Amino acid sequence: MAATSAGLLLFRERDGALQVLLVHPGGPFWANKDEHAWSIPKGEVQEGEDPYRAARREFEEETGAPAPAGEPIALEPVKQSSGKRVVAWAVCADFDPSKLESNSFSIEWPPGSGRATSFPEVDRAAWFEIGAASSKIHKGQAPLLAQLKRALE
């Protein structure tokens, strides 16, 4: 059975435009990828863990900031091409991308070197207008943007 991830989709309005916060995965695999490489801050739900609590925990782990206290809007779960299920909540809140402090992970890099190298789980965060976000966000998460737009109408 595929894993379930939970995350928060932060949104705000600036100059009359709806914007969403996306994060870019760290590590060598994603280093030169941009289009459809970004994600909402999210991570795996542990067995028995409340998914909303997991989404808040993962936001803090990936951004270094406490999860926002705004009223969450539950979005319908989506399925990525890997089979991973993503459950998400939209929250109206602000976040300063320059304050990003992600946790890190280690992998053998370069492959076959026998050397463990540490990389940030998220290497950057940015606000995107909702239209531009659709070409940045992972294709499997794109329906979350449409759901957010509908929920705010």
N, C-alpha and C positions, 0 to 999 in steps of 0.2 A: 504494500500500500504506500502511495506517495506521501511525502511529508506535508504538513500544513504549516504555513508561515502566517504571521499576523503582523500588521503594520498600521501606521498612522499616515494619512494623506493630509498634510497641513495645507490650508488655503487662506488667501487673503485677497483684498481688493486694493489695487494701486492705480491711481489715475483712471478710474472707471473700468479697469481690466481685472478679470479674475486670474490670479496667479496661484501656482501650486509649488510646493517644495519637493524637489527630487534629490536623490543622492547617487553618486557614482561609485561603483564598487572598486575597491583597491586591489592591488596585486597585479602581477605581470600579465595575466590573461586579458584583463580589461584595460590595460594601460593605454592602448591606442584605439580603443573603441569608444564611440560617442553616440551615434544614431542607434536608438532602441537598446542602449546599454544602461540607462539610468533606471532608478527604481524608487519606490516609496521606501522610507526607512522601515525595515521589517526583518523578521527572523523567525526561526523555527519555534513552534509551540511545543513545550515539553509535555510528556504524558501526564494527564491529570491537571494540567495548568489551564486556567481561565484564559481564553484567547485574547480578550481585551487587556488583561493584565500583561500578557506576553507582548502585545503590541506596544504598550507603554514602556515595558522593560527594554525592548529592542530599540525603541526610539532613543532612550537614554544611552544605551550601549553604543549605538552607531553615531550619535551626534555629540555626546558629552553633555547634553542639556537635559534637565528634567522634562518629562512628557508634559505637554500643555494641559491646562486644567479646563479648557473649553468644553462645551456640550458636544459629545460625539454624535456623528451621523453614521449609523451602521450602513455599510455598503454590501451589496450582494457578493458572495465569494466568487473569485475567478480562478480559472485553471491555466497554468502556464504550459508551454509545449513539453516541458519535462515531466508533466503530470502533477507538479507541485500545486497544491491548492493555496490560494492567498485570500485570507480574510482581512478586511480593512475597515477602518473608521475614519471619516473625514472630520477634521477639527479646525475651526477658524482660529488661527493663532499666528504669531510672528516668530521668526527665528533668524538670527544673524549668521549667514554662512561662514563669515570670517572667524567665528567662534567654534567651528567644528573641531571636536576632539574625539575621534573614533577609537574604539578598542582595536586590537590587532590580532592577527593570526599568523602562524608559522607554517611554511611549506618548504620542501626541499627545492632550492633554487640556486643556480640553474639545475634543471632535471639531471639526475645522475651524478651530481657533484658531491652528494653526501653532506652538504651544508644546509642547515636550516636557516631560512631567512624570514624575518618578520615583516609583514605588510599591514597597513591600516585596513580594516574591514571596509571602510568608506574613505575615499581619498579626497572627495570634495562634495559640496552641496550647493545648490543654486535654486533660485526662484525662476520659474518659467511661466509666461502667459499660457493659458490652457491650450491654445491652438498649437503653439510651439512645443509644448510638453508632449503632445501626441507623437511627435517624431523622435523624441528623446527617450520616452519611457519604454521599458521592456514591452514587447507586443502583447504578451499575456496579461499585462496589467493595464493596458490602454482602456479596457472597458470601465475601469474605476473612474477615469476622467469623465466619461459620458454619464456615468451614474451621478457623479458630483454635480455636473451641470444640471441634470434633471432635478436633483434634490433641491437645488437652490432656486429653481424657476418658480 
